[in-house]
Every structure is written in C-alpha cells, then in structure tokens.
Amino acid sequence: MAEFKLSYATASSLTVTGLATLANGSSATSATVDNTTTLFLDALIELTFTTGTVSATGTVEIWAKGSIDNTDFDDDINDRLVSVVVLTGTTSQTRKRVVGLASVFGGTLPPFWQVRIRNATGAALTAGAVSYRGALLQSV
C-alpha cells in the first residue's frame, strides 16, 4: 500500500495591487490563484505589512474569495474571514501572519481563489506583501 506525506510547493508571491499604501477602511483583492492544475489540498498565506501611526484597537483582516469558473467570485459581503491581525499601541507597527485557507472553504480549496485584505488600523499601510505556499500529498 502506498504511503503519503505532506509536501509543500515553492512559495509564490501573490500580487495585491495597492496593498503597500492601502488606506484605512479600504480593501485590496489579490490576483487569482488557479488551483485546477496544481491541485493544492491547502494553501498557507503569509501576510506581512507595516502601518503608519495607528489606533490602539486597529486590525487588518484577511478574507478569502472562491470561484468554480474563474469568472464569478464570492462578493465582498459573502467572503470568508480567514484571520484578524490585532495591533497594540499607537506607533507604526510591522506584523506578519501565516494562515491556512482550506478550512474556511469547508476543507477543500475551490478551483480558483483570491484573498482580500481589509485595513481597519486607523492609518494607511506603508508597506505590504502577500505570498502563498501550496500543500500537497506526495507518494513516498
């Protein structure tokens, strides 16, 4: 009987236009990831960002959008909340969060997906980047 182990693909940058200067109260959505050829079981998302001077209770939210046809994606009000990064203090801050996506889609990634980042820090972001690393089963 075959044995399998979890394997990770190479990390890939995920374009999120406007993330590095995202205004407070605004969102930016990533480029689409096509999961129809690679067939990742899960994808780990890494968000890194820096804020300007923020409010003491500010947050940055990571949301997921899915599509079965690469045409119609979840609308913003029906996106799936992946994670919330909580900020403390009122100075400029740099934060990083790594989270998995499959669980928010009920355990299975859709054929096409995107992430949406929402800034609720009280200030514009001054830097930001998103990358992902797919998880696969490898026969050993």
C-alpha positions in Angstrom: 0.0 0.0 0.0 1.3 3.4 -0.9 2.3 5.9 1.8 1.9 9.6 1.5 3.4 12.6 3.2 2.6 16.3 3.2 4.8 18.2 0.9 4.9 22.0 0.2 5.3 23.7 -3.1 7.7 26.6 -3.5 6.5 29.9 -2.0 5.0 32.2 -4.6 4.3 35.9 -4.4 0.6 36.9 -4.7 0.0 40.3 -6.3 -2.3 42.5 -4.3 -2.4 45.9 -6.1 -2.4 48.8 -3.7 -1.7 46.9 -0.5 1.5 48.8 0.3 -0.5 52.1 0.5 -3.9 50.7 1.5 -6.0 53.4 3.2 -7.8 52.9 6.5 -11.3 51.4 5.9 -10.3 50.1 2.4 -9.7 46.7 0.9 -7.5 45.3 -1.8 -8.0 41.9 -3.5 -5.3 39.7 -4.8 -4.7 38.2 -8.2 -6.4 34.9 -8.8 -4.7 31.6 -7.9 -5.6 28.8 -10.4 -5.8 25.5 -8.4 -7.0 23.4 -11.3 -3.6 22.2 -12.5 -1.5 22.1 -9.3 -4.4 20.7 -7.1 -3.2 22.0 -3.7 -5.0 20.5 -0.8 -4.4 23.7 1.2 -2.5 26.9 0.8 -0.7 28.8 3.5 -1.0 32.5 3.2 1.7 34.8 4.6 0.7 38.5 5.0 3.4 41.0 6.1 2.5 44.7 6.5 3.6 47.9 8.1 1.3 50.6 9.3 1.6 54.3 9.9 0.6 55.6 13.3 -2.5 53.5 14.3 -5.3 53.5 16.8 -4.8 51.2 19.8 -7.6 48.8 18.7 -6.7 48.6 15.0 -6.9 45.4 12.9 -6.0 44.0 9.5 -8.4 41.4 8.2 -7.6 38.6 5.8 -10.7 37.3 3.7 -10.9 34.6 1.1 -12.9 34.5 -2.1 -13.7 31.4 -4.2 -14.9 30.7 -7.7 -15.6 27.5 -9.6 -15.3 29.0 -13.0 -12.8 31.9 -12.6 -15.5 34.4 -13.6 -17.9 34.7 -10.6 -16.2 35.1 -7.3 -17.8 35.5 -3.9 -18.9 39.1 -3.4 -17.2 41.0 -0.5 -20.2 40.7 1.8 -20.0 36.9 1.5 -16.2 36.4 1.7 -14.9 34.0 4.3 -13.0 35.5 7.2 -9.6 33.8 7.4 -7.9 35.8 10.2 -7.7 39.1 12.0 -4.3 40.6 12.9 -4.7 42.7 16.1 -2.5 45.7 16.6 -1.5 47.1 20.0 -0.2 50.6 20.8 -0.3 53.7 18.6 3.0 53.6 16.9 3.9 52.4 13.4 4.0 48.6 13.5 5.1 45.7 11.3 3.2 42.5 11.6 3.2 39.0 9.9 0.5 36.4 9.9 0.6 32.9 8.4 -2.8 31.1 8.0 -4.2 28.2 6.0 -7.1 28.6 3.6 -8.8 25.2 3.1 -10.6 25.3 6.5 -12.6 28.4 5.6 -13.8 26.7 2.4 -15.0 23.7 4.4 -11.8 21.7 4.0 -11.3 21.9 0.2 -9.8 24.8 -1.8 -12.0 25.9 -4.7 -10.7 25.7 -8.3 -9.9 29.4 -8.2 -9.3 31.6 -5.2 -8.2 35.1 -4.1 -7.6 36.8 -0.8 -8.9 40.2 0.2 -7.0 42.4 2.7 -9.0 45.0 4.7 -7.3 47.7 6.6 -9.0 48.8 9.8 -5.9 50.1 11.6 -6.8 53.8 11.7 -4.0 54.7 9.3 -2.8 53.9 5.8 -0.4 51.0 5.4 3.1 51.9 4.4 4.3 48.5 3.2 2.7 45.1 2.5 3.2 41.8 0.8 1.3 38.5 0.4 2.7 35.1 -0.6 1.4 31.6 -0.5 2.7 28.1 -0.3 0.6 25.2 -1.5 0.3 21.9 0.4 0.2 18.6 -1.5 0.2 14.9 -0.7 3.3 13.2 -2.1 3.6 9.4 -2.5 6.7 8.0 -0.8 
